[in-house]
Amino acid sequence: MDISKTPANFIRDIIDEDLKNGKNGGRVHTRFPPEPNGYLHIGHAKSICLNFGIARDYRGLCNLRYDDTNPEKEEVEYVDSIREDVHWLGFEWGEREYYASDYFDRLFAYAVDLIKKGKAYVCDLSPDEIRKYRGTLTEPGKESPYRNRSVEENLDLFERMRQGEFDEGSRVLRAKIDMASPNITMRDPAIYRIKKADHHRTGSKWCIYPMYDFTHCISDSIEGITHSICTLEFENNRPLYDWVLDQLGIHHPQQIEFARLNLSNTVLSKRRLLELVQKKMVSGWDDPRMPTISGFRRRGYTASSIRAFCDRIGVAKFNSTIDLVVLENSIREELNKTAPRVMAILDPLKVVITDYPEDQTEEMEAVNNPEDPSQGSRRVPFTRELYIERDDFREVPPPKFFRLAPGKEVRLRYGYFIKCEKVIKDTQTGKILELHCTHDPATRGGNNPPDGRKVKGTIHWVAAKPALKAEVRLYDVLFTKKDPNDVEEGKDCLSNLNPKSLETVSPAYLEPSLKTAKAGERYQFERTGYFFVDPVSSAPGNPVFNRIVTLRDTWEKIEKSQK
C-alpha cells in the first residue's frame, strides 16, 4: 500500500497502529451510512471522501449503506440521489450496497436476546414522561416503574408491539443500563418504537422500527466493519455503541469521531434544507445555490474540485468553520488550467467606432487558454458596433481608473486601441446610451502602436450584430451572514437569506462561438468569472449559463500571464 501522498491525520494514525498490531486480521473495512431522508450536502462529501479514501489507500473495502430506520421521512428519490452523488464524486462500492432494513429480522432477534438477558424492557411511559424521568446534566434520572418487568412479560409485550396491538407512542423497548449515568445517552435509551408506517423497502411488514443507535452498531457488526468513522455529534453515543455490541457478544468495530464540516454563509441542517425546498425558497434540492452535492454539480463544480477541497481542509478532532473561499478556490484553481476563455458582456454599453467601415467584419485571433497552449485559438468577429461592460466607462473617472473615459484611450482585448470622442445620453434621464469612439488601425490585435505609446487599460468586448443573446444566472451565497444562525431573538436562519443570491441577466451578449456550447461545458468569461452551461435549462443553440464562481485574479495579473 502506498499512502505517502495522502496527508496524515489522527484516524490514519489509529489505522496504522491497528495494522501494526495485527488487529482485525490486517483488514480495513469502512462504510458510508447516510439516512435516505434528504439529499447529500457538502458535509457528506467530506465523509464520503474520508471513508472511501481510507478504503482505497489501505486496499480495503468501503460499503454504501442506507440507514433507513425511519419510514416516515425516507423516500426512494433520496436513495437514488445518494447513489448518484457518491458515484459522481468518483467512488465505487461494487456489490456492497446495503440497507439497514436488510437486517430488520436480525435486529428484532438481537432485541429479543437483550430482553432474555435482562438488558431490555418494554416501557409504557409517554415520550414526555420519559424525558422527565431522564434527569438533567446535574441530576440523575429516575427509573421507570416498568423497568423491572419480568423477562416473560417483556417478551410478550414486545411481540404484541410487533403484531400491532398498541398505538404509536404508547410503548417503547428500552435498554436497561444506568439511570444515574453521567452520560444521559446511557440512561435507558429507547431501542425500538412503534411506527405504523409503510417502509420504502419492506412495505407493511413491520409496525415497529429499531432506533438509529441500536441499528447502526449492529449493522456495522454484521458487515464486518473495522473502523466506524462518524462525526463528533456521535461522541456521546459511543458508549451506547460499545454497550450494545458487548452485551450481544458480536463483532465489535471501533467507532472514531471527527469534526464535521461547517462552511461559512451556509446551512447544512437537513431540516433547514428541506424547509428551503418545501417553501420554494429555492427551485429544488439541485438549485445551484444549495449546498447539496447535486446543487454544486448543477452549478458547475467538478467532482475533482470537491475532492481537492476535502483533502485541503483535512480531518480534525475539533469543530471549526471553513471559509467558503477555500471551496471556491478549489474550483478556481482547476478551471484556471482547463476552462477556455471567452468574452461576454453582462451589462452592455454600446460603442460605435465612427471611423470603422459600416459593412466590414474582421476576424480577430483570440487565445483559448494561456495556461494550456494545446487548446489553441479561435476567431472572434470585430465590427463597427460593439458592446462593452458599462462599468468599463466613467464619464468622470476616479483616480487610477485605467479604462475608458472621454478623451482617453484603451485597448480592446484582441482588437484595437480606441479613444472615446463623444458620449450620447438620453435627454430626459441622462443615462448614457452609447459611446462614439475612433480606432487606431496600427494596433490591430491589441498590439502596441509603432509610435511606442502605451495604455494601461485593457477591456473586453463583443461585436453587436453577431453576438449570441443568452440568459446568464449570477449565483451568490444563499445567506448574508458568515454564521447564518446568528439571528435576533425570535428569528431563525431563514431571516438571513440573501435576497440577491440569484440575479438573472437576459439577454447577456456573448461572442458567437458560444452558440455551439453544450450542456455541461465550462468557460471563463474574461474578467468576469467561471460559467457552466446549465444541463437542465439549456437547449441546443440556446445555452443558459450558471456562474460557478467569480474571478479573484485582477485583470492586470491575467494580462501579464498571457503576455
C-alpha positions as CSV (number, residue, x, y, z in Angstrom):
1,M,0.0,0.0,0.0
2,D,1.3,3.4,-0.9
3,I,-0.3,6.3,1.1
4,S,2.8,8.5,1.1
5,K,0.9,11.2,-0.9
6,T,-2.1,11.3,1.4
7,P,-2.0,13.8,4.3
8,A,-1.7,12.2,7.7
9,N,-4.4,12.6,10.3
10,F,-5.3,11.0,13.6
11,I,-7.7,8.5,12.0
12,R,-5.0,7.2,9.7
13,D,-2.6,7.1,12.8
14,I,-5.2,4.8,14.5
15,I,-5.4,2.6,11.5
16,D,-1.7,2.4,11.1
17,E,-1.3,1.3,14.7
18,D,-4.1,-1.3,14.3
19,L,-2.3,-2.8,11.2
20,K,1.0,-2.8,13.1
21,N,-0.6,-4.8,15.9
22,G,-2.4,-7.2,13.6
23,K,-5.9,-6.0,14.7
24,N,-8.8,-7.2,12.6
25,G,-6.5,-9.6,10.8
26,G,-5.0,-6.7,8.9
27,R,-8.3,-5.8,7.4
28,V,-9.5,-2.2,6.8
29,H,-13.3,-2.0,6.1
30,T,-15.2,1.3,6.3
31,R,-18.7,2.4,5.3
32,F,-20.6,5.5,4.3
33,P,-24.0,5.2,6.1
34,P,-26.4,8.0,5.1
35,E,-30.0,8.2,6.1
36,P,-32.2,8.5,3.0
37,N,-34.2,11.4,4.3
38,G,-32.8,14.1,2.1
39,Y,-30.1,14.9,-0.5
40,L,-26.5,14.7,0.4
41,H,-24.7,18.0,1.1
42,I,-21.1,19.2,1.1
43,G,-20.6,17.9,4.6
44,H,-21.4,14.4,3.5
45,A,-18.8,14.8,0.7
46,K,-16.2,15.1,3.4
47,S,-17.3,11.9,5.0
48,I,-17.6,10.2,1.6
49,C,-14.0,11.2,0.6
50,L,-12.7,10.1,4.1
51,N,-14.4,6.7,4.2
52,F,-13.9,5.7,0.6
53,G,-10.4,7.3,0.5
54,I,-9.2,5.3,3.5
55,A,-10.5,2.1,2.0
56,R,-8.8,2.9,-1.3
57,D,-5.5,3.9,0.2
58,Y,-5.3,0.9,2.5
59,R,-6.6,-1.5,-0.2
60,G,-9.6,-2.3,1.9
61,L,-13.3,-2.1,1.4
62,C,-16.0,0.6,1.8
63,N,-19.7,-0.2,1.9
64,L,-22.5,2.1,0.9
65,R,-25.3,1.5,3.4
66,Y,-28.6,3.3,3.8
67,D,-29.6,3.6,7.5
68,D,-33.2,3.5,6.6
69,T,-35.0,3.1,10.0
70,N,-37.5,6.0,9.8
71,P,-40.1,5.2,7.2
72,E,-42.0,8.5,7.6
73,K,-39.1,10.6,6.3
74,E,-37.4,8.3,3.8
75,E,-38.0,8.1,0.1
76,V,-36.7,6.2,-2.9
77,E,-35.9,9.5,-4.5
78,Y,-33.3,10.2,-1.7
79,V,-31.9,6.7,-2.1
80,D,-31.4,7.2,-5.9
81,S,-29.9,10.7,-5.3
82,I,-27.4,9.4,-2.8
83,R,-26.2,6.6,-5.1
84,E,-25.8,9.1,-7.9
85,D,-23.9,11.6,-5.8
86,V,-21.4,9.1,-4.4
87,H,-20.8,7.7,-7.9
88,W,-20.3,11.2,-9.3
89,L,-17.7,12.0,-6.7
90,G,-15.7,9.2,-8.1
91,F,-16.2,6.3,-5.7
92,E,-17.4,2.7,-6.3
93,W,-18.7,0.1,-3.8
94,G,-19.1,-2.9,-6.1
95,E,-21.7,-5.3,-4.8
96,R,-21.6,-3.8,-1.3
97,E,-24.8,-1.7,-1.3
98,Y,-26.7,-2.5,1.8
99,Y,-29.7,-1.2,3.8
100,A,-30.3,-1.3,7.5
101,S,-33.7,-2.7,6.5
102,D,-32.0,-5.8,5.2
103,Y,-31.3,-6.6,8.8
104,F,-34.7,-5.9,10.4
105,D,-35.3,-9.6,11.2
106,R,-31.9,-9.9,12.8
107,L,-32.2,-6.7,14.7
108,F,-35.5,-7.9,16.1
109,A,-33.8,-11.1,17.2
110,Y,-31.0,-9.2,18.8
111,A,-33.5,-7.1,20.7
112,V,-35.2,-10.3,21.9
113,D,-31.8,-11.5,23.0
114,L,-31.3,-8.4,25.1
115,I,-34.7,-9.0,26.8
116,K,-33.8,-12.5,27.6
117,K,-30.6,-11.3,29.2
118,G,-32.5,-8.9,31.3
119,K,-30.9,-6.0,29.4
120,A,-34.0,-4.5,27.8
121,Y,-37.6,-3.9,28.8
122,V,-40.9,-2.6,27.4
123,C,-41.8,0.8,28.9
124,D,-45.3,2.3,29.0
125,L,-44.2,5.9,29.8
126,S,-45.2,8.5,27.3
127,P,-42.4,10.4,25.4
128,D,-42.9,13.4,27.7
129,E,-42.7,11.2,30.8
130,I,-39.5,9.6,29.5
131,R,-38.0,13.0,29.1
132,K,-38.9,14.0,32.7
133,Y,-37.6,10.7,34.1
134,R,-34.3,11.1,32.3
135,G,-33.0,13.8,34.6
136,T,-30.5,16.5,33.8
137,L,-26.8,17.0,33.3
138,T,-26.5,17.7,37.1
139,E,-29.3,15.4,38.4
140,P,-29.6,11.6,37.9
141,G,-32.6,10.1,36.2
142,K,-35.4,8.3,37.7
143,E,-36.1,4.6,37.0
144,S,-39.3,3.8,35.0
145,P,-41.9,2.0,37.0
146,Y,-41.9,-0.6,34.3
147,R,-38.2,-1.2,34.4
148,N,-38.4,-4.4,36.5
149,R,-40.9,-6.3,34.4
150,S,-40.2,-10.0,34.1
151,V,-38.4,-11.4,31.0
152,E,-41.6,-13.3,30.1
153,E,-43.8,-10.2,30.3
154,N,-41.3,-8.1,28.3
155,L,-41.1,-10.8,25.6
156,D,-44.9,-11.0,25.4
157,L,-45.3,-7.2,25.2
158,F,-42.5,-6.8,22.6
159,E,-44.1,-9.5,20.4
160,R,-47.5,-7.8,20.7
161,M,-45.8,-4.5,19.8
162,R,-44.6,-6.3,16.6
163,Q,-48.2,-7.6,15.9
164,G,-49.5,-4.0,16.0
165,E,-51.7,-4.3,19.1
166,F,-50.6,-0.9,20.6
167,D,-50.8,2.7,19.5
168,E,-47.9,4.7,18.4
169,G,-46.2,6.4,21.4
170,S,-47.8,4.0,23.9
171,R,-44.8,1.8,24.4
172,V,-41.1,1.5,23.5
173,L,-38.4,-1.0,24.1
174,R,-35.6,0.5,26.2
175,A,-32.2,-0.8,27.0
176,K,-31.6,-1.3,30.7
177,I,-28.4,0.4,31.5
178,D,-28.0,3.1,34.2
179,M,-30.4,5.9,35.0
180,A,-27.7,7.6,37.1
181,S,-25.1,7.6,34.3
182,P,-23.3,10.9,33.9
183,N,-23.9,10.3,30.1
184,I,-27.6,11.0,29.6
185,T,-27.4,8.8,26.4
186,M,-26.9,5.8,28.7
187,R,-30.0,6.4,30.8
188,D,-32.1,3.6,29.4
189,P,-32.3,4.7,25.8
190,A,-35.1,3.6,23.6
191,I,-34.1,1.0,21.1
192,Y,-37.4,0.2,19.4
193,R,-40.5,2.3,18.8
194,I,-44.0,1.8,17.3
195,K,-44.4,3.4,13.9
196,K,-47.4,2.3,11.8
197,A,-46.0,3.5,8.5
198,D,-45.0,1.6,5.4
199,H,-41.4,1.3,4.6
200,H,-40.0,2.1,1.2
201,R,-38.4,-1.4,1.0
202,T,-40.2,-3.6,3.5
203,G,-43.7,-2.3,2.9
204,S,-46.2,-3.1,5.7
205,K,-44.3,-6.0,7.2
206,W,-43.2,-4.0,10.2
207,C,-45.0,-1.6,12.5
208,I,-42.1,-1.3,14.9
209,Y,-38.7,0.0,13.9
210,P,-35.3,0.0,15.6
211,M,-33.8,3.3,16.7
212,Y,-30.7,4.6,14.9
213,D,-28.2,4.0,17.7
214,F,-29.3,0.4,18.1
215,T,-29.3,-0.3,14.3
216,H,-26.1,1.4,13.4
217,C,-23.7,-0.5,15.6
218,I,-25.3,-3.9,14.8
219,S,-25.3,-3.1,11.0
220,D,-21.6,-2.3,11.3
221,S,-21.0,-5.6,13.1
222,I,-23.0,-7.6,10.6
223,E,-21.0,-6.1,7.7
224,G,-17.6,-6.8,9.3
225,I,-16.7,-3.1,9.5
226,T,-13.4,-2.5,11.3
227,H,-13.4,1.3,11.7
228,S,-16.8,3.0,12.1
229,I,-16.0,6.7,11.3
230,C,-18.6,9.3,12.2
231,T,-18.8,13.0,13.2
232,L,-18.3,14.4,16.6
233,E,-22.0,14.7,17.5
234,F,-21.9,10.9,18.0
235,E,-19.1,11.0,20.5
236,N,-21.6,10.8,23.4
237,N,-23.2,7.9,21.7
238,R,-20.1,5.8,21.5
239,P,-20.6,4.2,25.0
240,L,-24.0,3.0,23.8
241,Y,-22.5,1.7,20.5
242,D,-20.0,-0.3,22.6
243,W,-22.5,-1.4,25.2
244,V,-24.9,-2.9,22.7
245,L,-22.2,-4.9,20.9
246,D,-20.6,-6.0,24.2
247,Q,-24.0,-7.2,25.6
248,L,-24.7,-9.2,22.4
249,G,-21.1,-10.5,22.2
250,I,-20.8,-9.9,18.4
251,H,-18.0,-8.4,16.2
252,H,-17.1,-5.0,17.6
253,P,-15.9,-2.3,15.2
254,Q,-14.1,0.7,16.6
255,Q,-16.0,4.0,16.5
256,I,-13.9,7.0,15.7
257,E,-15.3,10.6,15.6
258,F,-14.0,13.5,13.6
259,A,-15.1,17.1,13.2
260,R,-18.0,17.7,10.8
261,L,-17.7,20.3,8.1
262,N,-19.1,23.8,8.9
263,L,-19.0,26.2,6.0
264,S,-19.4,29.9,6.2
265,N,-22.6,31.5,4.7
266,T,-24.0,28.0,4.6
267,V,-26.6,25.9,6.4
268,L,-26.1,22.1,6.4
269,S,-29.0,21.1,8.5
270,K,-31.2,18.7,6.5
271,R,-34.2,20.1,8.3
272,R,-33.4,23.6,7.1
273,L,-32.5,22.4,3.6
274,L,-35.8,20.6,3.4
275,E,-37.6,23.7,4.6
276,L,-36.0,25.8,1.8
277,V,-37.2,23.3,-0.8
278,Q,-40.7,22.8,0.6
279,K,-41.3,26.6,1.0
280,K,-40.0,27.1,-2.6
281,M,-37.3,29.5,-1.5
282,V,-35.1,27.6,-3.9
283,S,-36.1,25.7,-7.1
284,G,-35.3,22.3,-5.6
285,W,-32.6,20.1,-4.0
286,D,-30.4,20.7,-7.0
287,D,-30.8,24.5,-7.0
288,P,-27.2,25.9,-7.7
289,R,-27.4,27.9,-4.5
290,M,-28.0,24.8,-2.4
291,P,-25.0,23.3,-0.6
292,T,-26.1,19.8,-1.8
293,I,-23.8,17.8,-3.9
294,S,-26.4,17.9,-6.7
295,G,-26.6,21.7,-6.3
296,F,-22.8,22.0,-6.6
297,R,-22.9,19.7,-9.6
298,R,-25.6,21.8,-11.4
299,R,-23.8,25.0,-10.5
300,G,-20.7,23.7,-12.3
301,Y,-18.4,22.4,-9.7
302,T,-16.4,19.3,-10.7
303,A,-16.1,16.2,-8.6
304,S,-12.3,16.6,-8.6
305,S,-12.5,20.1,-7.1
306,I,-14.7,18.9,-4.3
307,R,-12.4,16.0,-3.6
308,A,-9.4,18.5,-3.6
309,F,-11.3,20.7,-1.2
310,C,-11.9,17.8,1.2
311,D,-8.2,16.9,1.1
312,R,-7.3,20.5,1.7
313,I,-9.4,21.0,4.8
314,G,-8.2,17.8,6.3
315,V,-9.5,15.8,9.3
316,A,-9.6,17.2,12.8
317,K,-10.9,16.4,16.2
318,F,-12.4,19.8,16.9
319,N,-15.2,21.7,15.2
320,S,-14.4,24.8,13.3
321,T,-15.9,26.8,10.4
322,I,-14.2,26.8,7.0
323,D,-14.5,29.9,4.9
324,L,-16.4,29.5,1.7
325,V,-13.5,31.0,-0.2
326,V,-11.5,27.7,0.4
327,L,-14.1,25.8,-1.5
328,E,-14.3,28.4,-4.2
329,N,-10.5,28.4,-4.7
330,S,-10.6,24.6,-5.3
331,I,-12.7,25.1,-8.4
332,R,-10.9,28.3,-9.5
333,E,-7.5,26.5,-9.5
334,E,-8.9,23.7,-11.6
335,L,-10.8,25.8,-14.1
336,N,-7.9,28.3,-14.5
337,K,-6.0,25.5,-16.1
338,T,-8.8,23.8,-18.0
339,A,-11.6,26.3,-18.9
340,P,-11.4,28.0,-22.3
341,R,-11.6,31.8,-22.2
342,V,-14.4,33.7,-24.0
343,M,-15.8,37.2,-24.0
344,A,-19.2,38.1,-22.6
345,I,-20.9,41.3,-21.8
346,L,-23.4,41.2,-18.9
347,D,-24.2,44.9,-18.6
348,P,-23.9,46.3,-22.1
349,L,-22.9,49.8,-23.2
350,K,-22.9,50.3,-27.0
351,V,-19.7,51.6,-28.6
352,V,-19.8,52.9,-32.2
353,I,-16.4,53.1,-33.8
354,T,-17.1,56.0,-36.2
355,D,-14.1,55.7,-38.4
356,Y,-14.5,52.0,-39.0
357,P,-16.3,50.8,-42.1
358,E,-20.0,50.1,-41.5
359,D,-20.1,46.9,-43.6
360,Q,-16.8,45.5,-42.5
361,T,-16.2,42.4,-40.3
362,E,-12.8,41.3,-39.2
363,E,-11.8,38.0,-37.6
364,M,-9.5,38.6,-34.6
365,E,-7.5,35.7,-33.3
366,A,-8.1,35.0,-29.6
367,V,-6.2,32.6,-27.3
368,N,-8.4,29.9,-25.8
369,N,-6.4,29.4,-22.6
370,P,-3.0,30.9,-21.9
371,E,-2.5,28.2,-19.2
372,D,-2.8,25.5,-21.8
373,P,-1.4,26.3,-25.2
374,S,-2.7,23.0,-26.6
375,Q,-6.2,24.5,-26.5
376,G,-5.2,26.7,-29.4
377,S,-7.1,29.8,-30.5
378,R,-10.4,30.9,-32.1
379,R,-11.6,33.6,-34.4
380,V,-13.7,36.4,-32.9
381,P,-15.7,38.8,-35.2
382,F,-15.0,42.5,-34.9
383,T,-17.4,45.1,-36.3
384,R,-18.2,48.8,-36.2
385,E,-20.7,48.4,-33.4
386,L,-19.6,46.7,-30.2
387,Y,-20.7,46.2,-26.6
388,I,-18.5,46.8,-23.6
389,E,-19.3,46.5,-19.9
390,R,-20.9,49.6,-18.6
391,D,-18.5,49.6,-15.6
392,D,-15.6,49.9,-18.0
393,F,-16.6,53.5,-18.8
394,R,-16.7,56.5,-16.5
395,E,-17.7,60.0,-17.7
396,V,-15.8,61.4,-14.7
397,P,-13.2,58.8,-14.0
398,P,-11.9,58.4,-10.4
399,P,-8.1,58.3,-9.7
400,K,-6.3,55.3,-11.1
401,F,-9.2,54.4,-13.4
402,F,-7.4,53.0,-16.4
403,R,-10.4,52.0,-18.5
404,L,-12.4,54.1,-21.0
405,A,-13.3,57.8,-20.3
406,P,-13.9,60.9,-22.5
407,G,-10.8,61.7,-24.4
408,K,-9.0,58.6,-23.0
409,E,-7.6,55.6,-24.9
410,V,-8.0,52.0,-24.1
411,R,-7.0,48.6,-25.6
412,L,-9.8,46.3,-26.8
413,R,-8.7,42.8,-26.0
414,Y,-7.6,41.2,-29.3
415,G,-9.0,44.2,-31.1
416,Y,-7.7,47.8,-31.5
417,F,-6.8,50.8,-29.4
418,I,-9.9,53.0,-29.3
419,K,-10.4,56.6,-28.0
420,C,-13.7,58.0,-26.7
421,E,-14.7,61.1,-28.6
422,K,-18.3,61.6,-27.7
423,V,-20.9,60.4,-25.1
424,I,-24.5,60.0,-26.3
425,K,-27.1,60.3,-23.5
426,D,-30.9,60.1,-23.1
427,T,-32.1,63.7,-23.0
428,Q,-34.7,63.0,-20.3
429,T,-33.0,60.6,-17.9
430,G,-29.3,61.4,-18.6
431,K,-28.5,57.7,-19.0
432,I,-25.6,57.0,-21.2
433,L,-26.9,55.3,-24.4
434,E,-23.7,54.8,-26.4
435,L,-20.2,56.0,-27.0
436,H,-18.7,57.2,-30.2
437,C,-15.0,56.3,-30.5
438,T,-12.2,56.2,-33.0
439,H,-9.7,53.5,-33.5
440,D,-6.0,53.2,-34.4
441,P,-5.7,50.7,-37.4
442,A,-2.0,50.2,-36.5
443,T,-3.0,48.5,-33.2
444,R,-4.9,45.5,-34.8
445,G,-4.9,42.5,-32.5
446,G,-4.4,44.8,-29.5
447,N,-0.8,45.3,-30.2
448,N,1.1,48.4,-29.2
449,P,1.3,51.1,-31.9
450,P,4.6,51.8,-33.8
451,D,5.0,55.2,-32.1
452,G,5.5,53.4,-28.8
453,R,2.7,55.0,-26.9
454,K,1.1,52.7,-24.2
455,V,-2.2,52.5,-22.5
456,K,-2.7,51.0,-19.0
457,G,-6.2,49.6,-19.6
458,T,-7.5,46.6,-21.5
459,I,-11.2,45.8,-21.7
460,H,-13.2,43.0,-23.3
461,W,-16.0,43.5,-25.8
462,V,-18.4,41.6,-28.1
463,A,-19.4,42.6,-31.6
464,A,-23.0,43.7,-31.5
465,K,-24.7,42.1,-34.5
466,P,-23.0,38.6,-34.4
467,A,-23.4,38.4,-30.6
468,L,-25.3,35.5,-29.0
469,K,-28.0,36.7,-26.8
470,A,-28.3,34.3,-23.8
471,E,-29.5,34.0,-20.3
472,V,-26.8,34.2,-17.6
473,R,-27.6,33.4,-14.0
474,L,-25.4,35.1,-11.4
475,Y,-25.4,32.9,-8.2
476,D,-24.1,34.2,-4.9
477,V,-24.1,33.0,-1.3
478,L,-27.5,31.9,0.0
479,F,-27.1,33.6,3.4
480,T,-25.7,37.1,4.0
481,K,-24.0,36.3,7.3
482,K,-21.0,34.0,7.7
483,D,-22.9,32.4,10.6
484,P,-26.5,32.1,9.3
485,N,-27.7,31.2,12.8
486,D,-26.6,34.5,14.2
487,V,-30.1,35.9,14.5
488,E,-32.2,38.1,16.7
489,E,-34.4,36.5,19.3
490,G,-37.5,35.0,17.9
491,K,-36.0,34.6,14.4
492,D,-34.3,31.8,12.6
493,C,-31.6,31.4,10.0
494,L,-34.0,32.0,7.2
495,S,-34.1,35.7,8.2
496,N,-30.6,35.9,6.9
497,L,-31.4,34.7,3.4
498,N,-29.6,36.7,0.7
499,P,-32.2,38.5,-1.5
500,K,-29.6,38.8,-4.2
501,S,-28.5,35.1,-4.2
502,L,-29.7,34.9,-7.8
503,E,-29.7,37.6,-10.4
504,T,-30.6,36.8,-13.9
505,V,-29.2,38.7,-16.9
506,S,-31.2,38.3,-20.0
507,P,-30.1,39.0,-22.5
508,A,-26.4,38.9,-22.0
509,Y,-24.2,39.4,-25.1
510,L,-21.7,36.6,-25.7
511,E,-19.2,36.0,-28.5
512,P,-20.9,33.9,-31.2
513,S,-18.6,30.9,-30.7
514,L,-20.8,30.1,-27.7
515,K,-23.8,29.3,-29.9
516,T,-22.4,25.7,-30.0
517,A,-21.8,25.5,-26.3
518,K,-23.0,22.2,-25.0
519,A,-24.7,21.4,-21.6
520,G,-22.1,20.6,-19.0
521,E,-19.3,22.7,-20.6
522,R,-17.4,25.3,-18.5
523,Y,-15.9,28.6,-19.6
524,Q,-14.1,31.5,-18.2
525,F,-15.9,34.8,-19.1
526,E,-12.8,37.0,-19.3
527,R,-12.6,39.4,-16.3
528,T,-16.0,38.2,-15.0
529,G,-15.9,34.6,-13.7
530,Y,-16.3,31.0,-14.5
531,F,-19.6,29.8,-16.0
532,F,-21.3,26.5,-16.7
533,V,-23.8,25.5,-19.3
534,D,-26.8,24.5,-17.3
535,P,-27.8,20.9,-18.2
536,V,-31.4,21.4,-17.1
537,S,-32.4,24.7,-18.7
538,S,-30.2,24.7,-21.9
539,A,-31.2,23.6,-25.3
540,P,-29.2,23.1,-28.5
541,G,-28.2,26.5,-29.8
542,N,-29.8,28.2,-26.7
543,P,-27.4,27.7,-23.8
544,V,-28.1,29.0,-20.3
545,F,-25.1,29.9,-18.2
546,N,-24.7,29.5,-14.5
547,R,-22.0,31.4,-12.7
548,I,-19.9,28.9,-10.8
549,V,-17.6,31.4,-9.1
550,T,-16.2,34.9,-9.6
551,L,-12.7,35.6,-10.6
552,R,-10.3,36.7,-7.8
553,D,-7.3,37.4,-10.0
554,T,-7.0,41.0,-11.1
555,W,-7.2,41.6,-14.9
556,E,-3.6,43.0,-14.7
557,K,-2.3,39.7,-13.4
558,I,-4.2,37.7,-16.1
559,E,-2.9,40.0,-18.8
560,K,0.6,39.7,-17.5
561,S,0.4,35.9,-17.5
562,Q,-0.9,35.9,-21.1
563,K,2.0,38.0,-22.3
